[in-house]
């Protein structure tokens, strides 16, 4: 992990934030129905954090090794258009994404939890990992969340990025009661 001030400086430059799914947006468990349909549980606060980050001007994307219809549905629900599933070599997809959205690697971040994510974590300007990540990810992450994957780690990272960019207070102010609603 890098010193906190360096992490903040790296997060302040972000124009693109990319997330893995299993172990980051979920707890990493895989559930299958008897018909073979894959089911995942997503944390609503993680989703809210992603929406706030997106509304603050950061483009969001997903690069994941598995391919599941429920991921397509969840990302559509969140308004995330850059969704790459079934990706065996994430670094190649990451570089293609950078070219597609017109962002430099130092302006992009990635959050991953396992060894398949390490190359992208090393190639981007800001990397993060959930508290329950693989030991190598822990060693190579710029920012290690205090929460586990699927349990608020993504929200924590979104809030960290928004704070580093000086936008968190303004974003949260939209949700606070106004003086008119307080005067009852």
N, C-alpha and C positions, 0 to 999 in steps of 0.2 A: 504494500500500500504506500501511496505517496503522502507527503505531508498535506494536511487539510487545506492550507492556503493554495497549494499547487493544484489540488483537486478542484477547488472553487474556480481558479483561473481557467482550467481546462473546461469545466462545465459551462463557464460564462460564454465560451466561444461557440457552443453547440447550435447548429441549425438543423441537425438530423439526429434523432435518437432511435436506435434499433434494438429490439428485444428478441431474445429466444423465447420459446413458449414453455416447454416441459421443464420444470424445476425453477422457472423464473416467474412466468405468469400463472403457473399452476404449482402444486406441491411436488410434481414429478410422478405422481401415481397415474397409472393408466387403467381406465375402467372400460369394460366391453359388455354390451348387452348380449343376450343369447344369440341374437342375429348377427353379431360381430361388429355392431356399430360402436365406434369409440366415443367415450364421454369424458369430458374434463370439467373440473370445477374451477371457475375464475373468481377472483376476489373483486367485489364491487368497488372497494376503495382504490385498488390498483387501477381499475378502469376510469374512475373519476380523476385520478392523478394524470393518467394519460390524456384524458380530454382537456384538462387544464393546461397541460404542457402544449398540446396541439393548438388550443385557443390562444396561447401566448406566442404562437408563431414558429414553434419547433415542429418540423415534419417528423412523423413517426413511421416506423416500418417494422416488419416482422421477418425474421429469417430463422426457420426451424427445420430440424432434420426429419420430423415426422409429417405426415399429411393426414389431416383430419377435417371432416366437414364442420365439426363444431368450432374449429379455429376460424374457418371462413365466416361462419355466422357471427361469432363474437367480434371479429375485426370489422365486419360490415356494420355491426351495431355501434362500434366505436368510431366509425368513419375513417378507418385506416385503409388507404388504397394500396399501399406497397406491402403486399403479403406474399412471401416466398416460402412454400412448404415442400417437404420432401427433398431438402437440399443436403447433399452429402459433403460438399466442399463449400462451406459458408463464405470463405474469403473471396472466391471468384464472384459469387453473387453480391457480396458487399461492394466490391469494386465496380461491378455493373450498376448497382444502385446509386453509388456516388456519381457516376457519369450521367445517369438518367435524371437525377434531381439537381445536378450542377453544384455539388458540394465537395469541398476538399476533405481529405481524410482527417485532418486536424480539427475540422468543424463537425465531425460526426462522433457519436458515442455508441457503445454497444454494451448490453447487459447479458451475461451468460453465466451458466452454473457448472458446466462440465468441460472436459478436455476438448471436445469438438469445437468449442467456442474460443479457445485460446488464441488462434491465429488472428481472428477478427479483433479480439480484445487488444492484441499487440499492435494492430494496424491502424486503430482509430485514435482520436484525440482524447477520449475519455472513456474509461471502461469501469464497469460496475459488476458486482456479483452479490447474490443473496447470502445471508448468514450461513446457510446450510450447503454451500457450494462445495465442489471438489477442492482438495487442498491446493492443487496447482492454480486454480482460479483465484483462490484466496491470496496466493503469493503474487499474482500478476494483475489483480484488479487495482485500479486507482482508488476506488471507493468500495468498501465492503459494507453492505447494509446490515443493520442490526436485526432485521426481520428475515424470516425464511421465505423461500420461493412460494408464491401463491398465498402468502400470509402477510402481505403489506410491504414487501421489499421493493416492488415497483413503485408504489406510492411514495415511499421514502426517497427513492432516487429521483422521481419527478419533482418532489418538493425541494430536494437539494439543488437540482438544476435551476428551478425557478428562483430560488433564493440567490444562487450564484449570479443569475442574470439580473437580479434586482427587481424581479417581477412578482415574487410570491405574495407580498403584502397586498398589492393591487388586485391580484387574482382572487385572493381569499376575501378581500373587502366586498366583492360582489355578493358573497353569501351571508354576510353579517346583517343582522337586523338594522333597518334604517331608523333614524330618530323618529320618523313619522309612525312606524309600527311599534316603537317603544312607548310612545305617548298615548296610553290607553286610559 
